[in-house]
Amino acid sequence: MSTQPTGAVMVVGGGVAGIQAAMDLADSGYYVYIVEKTPAIGGVMGALDKTFPTIDCSMCILSPYLVAAGRHPNIELVTYARLQSVSGEPGRFKAVVHKRARSIHEDRCTGCRACVDACPVTHTAGPKKTAAVSGKGLTPCKSI
């Protein structure tokens, strides 16, 4: 009988808890898919300034997790997606994930934000105008 983990695991939600669960599973030998509904992992913690009770910078705590999850060979990030359905039985699940279009080539993205600067389409988010490629759900540009 083999003691090696087989199969894959899906973690729904790319917040701090989801990232930690994925890291633990990936370190145990499982291949892990993190399915996140927003364009990036990190959850609410990335929007916070300080954390209680230590008053530490939230990104100072979160960024090592983001880097580790992004670089782990057993973790695949599936962002801007949602779980549509799950079927099957324990140990033999089949999941259907709906991945939303980004209108950029993810494999070419370096995070330089050139698509934001080049995007001719803007929308109003609060008091200021922003490029459509940086807005939630609005990605009509194909600048990359």
C-alpha positions in Angstrom: 0.0 0.0 0.0 1.4 3.4 -1.0 1.7 6.2 1.5 2.0 8.9 -1.2 -1.0 11.2 -1.5 -2.9 10.8 -4.8 -5.3 13.1 -6.6 -5.9 16.8 -6.2 -7.6 19.1 -3.7 -9.6 22.2 -4.4 -9.7 25.0 -1.9 -12.5 27.5 -2.5 -11.4 31.0 -1.4 -8.0 32.6 -1.6 -8.1 34.5 1.6 -5.6 34.0 4.5 -7.4 30.8 5.6 -7.6 29.4 2.1 -4.0 30.1 1.4 -2.9 28.5 4.7 -5.0 25.4 4.0 -3.6 25.1 0.5 0.0 25.5 1.7 -0.5 22.8 4.3 -2.0 20.4 1.8 0.6 21.2 -0.9 3.4 20.6 1.6 1.8 17.2 2.4 2.2 16.3 -1.3 -1.3 17.0 -2.7 -1.7 19.1 -5.8 -4.0 22.0 -4.8 -6.2 24.3 -6.9 -7.1 27.6 -5.2 -10.3 28.9 -6.7 -10.8 32.6 -5.9 -13.7 34.8 -7.1 -11.7 38.0 -7.4 -8.8 38.7 -9.8 -6.2 38.1 -7.0 -5.7 36.1 -3.8 -5.3 37.7 -0.4 -8.9 38.3 0.6 -10.0 41.1 2.9 -6.7 41.2 4.8 -4.9 42.9 1.9 -7.3 45.9 2.2 -6.5 46.4 5.9 -4.0 48.9 7.1 -3.1 47.3 10.5 -4.0 44.1 12.3 -5.1 43.7 15.9 -3.6 43.2 18.6 -0.1 43.7 17.3 -0.8 46.7 15.1 1.4 45.1 12.4 1.1 46.1 8.8 -1.3 43.6 7.2 0.7 43.4 4.0 3.8 42.6 6.0 2.0 39.5 7.3 0.2 38.6 4.1 2.8 39.1 1.4 5.0 36.1 2.4 1.9 33.9 2.1 1.1 35.3 -1.3 4.6 34.7 -2.6 4.8 31.2 -1.2 1.4 30.2 -2.7 2.3 31.7 -6.1 5.7 29.9 -6.2 4.7 26.5 -4.7 5.0 23.8 -7.4 1.9 22.0 -6.0 -0.4 25.0 -6.0 -2.3 26.3 -9.0 -4.1 29.6 -8.7 -7.5 29.8 -10.5 -8.5 33.4 -10.0 -11.5 35.4 -11.2 -13.5 32.2 -11.2 -16.4 30.6 -9.3 -17.4 27.1 -8.4 -20.5 26.2 -10.5 -21.1 22.6 -9.3 -19.7 19.6 -7.5 -20.7 16.0 -8.1 -19.5 12.6 -7.3 -18.7 10.8 -4.1 -16.0 11.1 -1.4 -12.6 10.6 -3.1 -14.0 10.9 -6.6 -15.4 14.4 -6.9 -15.9 16.3 -10.1 -16.0 20.1 -9.9 -17.1 22.5 -12.6 -15.4 25.9 -12.3 -16.5 28.9 -14.4 -13.5 31.1 -15.1 -14.3 34.7 -16.2 -12.5 36.4 -19.1 -9.8 38.8 -18.1 -9.1 40.2 -21.6 -5.4 39.9 -21.0 -3.0 37.0 -21.6 -2.2 35.8 -18.1 0.9 33.9 -19.3 2.3 37.2 -20.6 1.4 39.3 -17.6 4.3 40.5 -15.5 2.3 42.8 -13.2 3.8 46.0 -14.8 0.3 47.6 -15.2 1.0 48.5 -18.8 -2.5 47.3 -19.6 -4.0 49.8 -17.2 -2.0 52.7 -18.7 -2.9 51.6 -22.3 -6.6 50.9 -21.7 -8.8 53.4 -23.5 -11.9 52.4 -21.6 -12.5 54.0 -18.2 -15.3 53.8 -15.6 -16.0 55.8 -12.5 -15.2 54.1 -9.3 -16.2 56.5 -6.6 -14.8 60.0 -7.1 -12.1 59.1 -9.6 -11.9 57.5 -13.0 -9.9 54.3 -13.4 -9.0 52.1 -16.4 -11.5 49.3 -17.0 -8.9 46.6 -16.7 -8.3 47.5 -13.1 -12.0 47.5 -12.2 -14.0 44.6 -10.7 -15.7 42.7 -13.5 -15.0 45.3 -16.2 -12.3 44.1 -18.5 -13.1 45.0 -22.2 -9.5 45.9 -23.2 -7.1 43.6 -25.0 -4.0 45.7 -24.6 -1.7 42.8 -23.8 
